[in-house]
Amino acid sequence: MLARTGRPPLDNPRDYRITVRVDKSEREILNNVCEMTGKGKNDAIRTALLRYYDYLKKAGK
C-alpha cells in the first residue's frame, strides 16, 4: 500500500465560508489593520470576532 501524500487533516478544519460586503472605508480600515498587525484579512476578522464575543460575555449580554 502506498503512503498517502498531501497535507495531514486538521484538528479543527475551517469548513464554513462566510461572505461579507463592506464599503470603501471599511475595506480601507481592514487593509490598515492587516498592515499594522501583519495578519491576513481572515485572521484579522477572526481575532476581532473573538474579542467582540469576549467583550459581550464580560458585559453580561
N, CA, C and O of each residue as an XYZ file, in Angstrom:
244
protein
N       0.844     -1.177      0.000
C       0.000      0.000      0.000
C       0.889      1.239      0.000
O       1.880      1.298      0.728
N       0.540      2.206     -0.800
C       1.320      3.431     -0.905
C       0.987      4.384      0.232
O      -0.148      4.443      0.706
N       2.004      5.129      0.660
C       1.787      6.148      1.688
C       0.977      7.286      1.092
O       1.146      7.641     -0.075
N       0.097      7.853      1.906
C      -0.710      8.983      1.439
C       0.149     10.233      1.365
O       1.018     10.446      2.210
N      -0.084     11.038      0.382
C       0.662     12.286      0.244
C      -0.293     13.448      0.429
O      -1.511     13.282      0.362
N       0.257     14.603      0.659
C      -0.561     15.795      0.840
C      -0.547     16.246      2.284
O       0.214     15.741      3.109
N      -1.396     17.201      2.565
C      -1.455     17.773      3.913
C      -2.173     16.826      4.863
O      -3.120     16.141      4.477
N      -1.712     16.793      6.113
C      -2.442     15.985      7.100
C      -3.757     16.672      7.466
O      -3.866     17.894      7.364
N      -4.754     15.898      7.891
C      -6.027     16.517      8.271
C      -5.846     17.425      9.488
O      -5.024     17.157     10.364
N      -6.626     18.497      9.523
C      -6.560     19.453     10.627
C      -7.414     18.985     11.792
O      -8.412     18.290     11.600
N      -7.018     19.370     13.005
C      -7.818     19.063     14.190
C      -9.109     19.873     14.203
O     -10.154     19.391     14.642
N      -9.025     21.105     13.717
C     -10.186     21.991     13.712
C     -10.320     22.603     12.313
O      -9.942     23.755     12.101
N     -10.858     21.829     11.357
C     -10.931     22.358      9.989
C     -11.910     23.514      9.881
O     -12.904     23.584     10.603
N     -11.608     24.404      8.975
C     -12.498     25.543      8.730
C     -13.384     25.175      7.548
O     -13.043     25.416      6.390
N     -14.532     24.583      7.874
C     -15.426     24.046      6.848
C     -16.446     25.048      6.339
O     -17.099     24.789      5.328
N     -16.602     26.169      6.997
C     -17.672     27.102      6.660
C     -17.107     28.379      6.061
O     -16.097     28.907      6.527
N     -17.769     28.864      5.026
C     -17.343     30.089      4.356
C     -18.422     31.147      4.575
O     -19.614     30.875      4.433
N     -17.989     32.346      4.921
C     -18.896     33.469      5.115
C     -18.413     34.605      4.225
O     -17.221     34.910      4.182
N     -19.333     35.217      3.527
C     -19.005     36.345      2.657
C     -19.627     37.599      3.250
O     -20.798     37.612      3.628
N     -18.822     38.653      3.325
C     -19.289     39.917      3.891
C     -19.010     41.023      2.889
O     -17.912     41.121      2.342
N     -20.010     41.847      2.660
C     -19.831     43.003      1.781
C     -19.508     44.217      2.659
O     -20.170     44.455      3.669
N     -18.494     44.973      2.266
C     -18.088     46.169      3.001
C     -18.011     47.341      2.031
O     -17.882     47.163      0.820
N     -18.094     48.550      2.597
C     -17.934     49.728      1.747
C     -16.452     50.099      1.669
O     -15.601     49.426      2.251
N     -16.163     51.156      0.959
C     -14.776     51.542      0.708
C     -14.026     51.863      2.005
O     -12.882     51.442      2.177
N     -14.659     52.602      2.913
C     -13.961     52.987      4.153
C     -13.717     51.771      5.046
O     -12.672     51.683      5.689
N     -14.661     50.835      5.095
C     -14.462     49.619      5.897
C     -13.341     48.762      5.308
O     -12.563     48.148      6.038
N     -13.272     48.733      3.996
C     -12.192     47.986      3.333
C     -10.833     48.603      3.650
O      -9.864     47.887      3.902
N     -10.764     49.922      3.637
C      -9.508     50.604      3.952
C      -9.103     50.332      5.405
O      -7.926     50.125      5.701
N     -10.097     50.335      6.310
C      -9.799     50.041      7.718
C      -9.236     48.635      7.839
O      -8.230     48.427      8.516
N      -9.877     47.667      7.188
C      -9.391     46.287      7.252
C      -7.989     46.179      6.684
O      -7.138     45.503      7.264
N      -7.734     46.830      5.565
C      -6.393     46.805      4.975
C      -5.365     47.430      5.920
O      -4.254     46.916      6.049
N      -5.728     48.541      6.586
C      -4.816     49.188      7.526
C      -4.532     48.285      8.728
O      -3.390     48.186      9.178
N      -5.577     47.626      9.246
C      -5.384     46.698     10.371
C      -4.432     45.584      9.962
O      -3.550     45.205     10.733
N      -4.603     45.061      8.760
C      -3.734     43.982      8.287
C      -2.286     44.451      8.153
O      -1.360     43.722      8.509
N      -2.094     45.652      7.647
C      -0.735     46.189      7.524
C      -0.117     46.421      8.893
O       1.061     46.128      9.099
N      -0.905     46.948      9.837
C      -0.376     47.278     11.160
C      -0.069     46.019     11.981
O       0.864     46.019     12.784
N      -0.840     44.957     11.788
C      -0.655     43.740     12.597
C       0.155     42.671     11.891
O       0.674     41.754     12.527
N       0.264     42.788     10.579
C       0.966     41.758      9.825
C       0.127     40.497      9.637
O       0.648     39.460      9.227
N      -1.162     40.581      9.934
C      -2.059     39.442      9.770
C      -2.790     39.550      8.443
O      -2.892     40.627      7.855
N      -3.292     38.422      7.988
C      -4.139     38.409      6.810
C      -5.543     38.852      7.178
O      -5.880     38.984      8.354
N      -6.346     39.077      6.167
C      -7.711     39.545      6.402
C      -8.518     38.533      7.211
O      -9.249     38.911      8.126
N      -8.390     37.262      6.881
C      -9.135     36.239      7.611
C      -8.767     36.227      9.091
O      -9.641     36.183      9.957
N      -7.470     36.267      9.373
C      -7.024     36.245     10.770
C      -7.461     37.505     11.512
O      -7.847     37.430     12.679
N      -7.405     38.656     10.854
C      -7.817     39.903     11.489
C      -9.307     39.857     11.842
O      -9.704     40.292     12.923
N     -10.120     39.337     10.940
C     -11.556     39.253     11.187
C     -11.854     38.235     12.285
O     -12.697     38.488     13.146
N     -11.176     37.089     12.266
C     -11.380     36.091     13.328
C     -11.009     36.658     14.693
O     -11.731     36.453     15.668
N      -9.892     37.365     14.765
C      -9.452     37.960     16.029
C     -10.474     38.981     16.522
O     -10.815     39.000     17.704
N     -10.958     39.821     15.627
C     -11.954     40.830     16.008
C     -13.234     40.163     16.505
O     -13.827     40.611     17.487
N     -13.659     39.104     15.839
C     -14.863     38.397     16.242
C     -14.707     37.796     17.632
O     -15.613     37.911     18.457
N     -13.575     37.158     17.903
C     -13.341     36.556     19.220
C     -13.269     37.617     20.314
O     -13.795     37.411     21.408
N     -12.628     38.741     20.035
C     -12.545     39.817     21.027
C     -13.912     40.425     21.301
O     -14.222     40.751     22.447
N     -14.726     40.582     20.278
C     -16.071     41.121     20.461
C     -16.922     40.157     21.274
O     -17.701     40.579     22.129
N     -16.776     38.872     21.012
C     -17.505     37.851     21.771
C     -17.104     37.886     23.236
O     -17.967     37.834     24.112
N     -15.806     37.973     23.519
C     -15.326     38.085     24.914
C     -15.870     39.341     25.577
O     -16.262     39.302     26.743
N     -15.900     40.440     24.861
C     -16.436     41.704     25.379
C     -17.901     41.543     25.762
O     -18.310     41.978     26.839
N     -18.689     40.929     24.899
C     -20.109     40.739     25.184
C     -20.336     39.814     26.381
O     -21.239     40.042     27.186
N     -19.516     38.777     26.490
C     -19.634     37.882     27.643
C     -19.334     38.613     28.935
O     -20.030     38.421     29.932
N     -18.308     39.449     28.933
C     -17.940     40.207     30.135
C     -19.000     41.249     30.480
O     -19.190     41.574     31.652
N     -19.687     41.771     29.471
C     -20.729     42.770     29.685
C     -22.027     42.128     30.148
O     -22.980     42.831     30.486
N     -22.075     40.796     30.167
C     -23.249     40.096     30.637
C     -24.384     40.033     29.633
O     -25.552     39.956     30.016
N     -24.058     40.066     28.383
C     -25.114     40.030     27.350
C     -25.332     38.638     26.842
O     -26.178     38.423     25.975
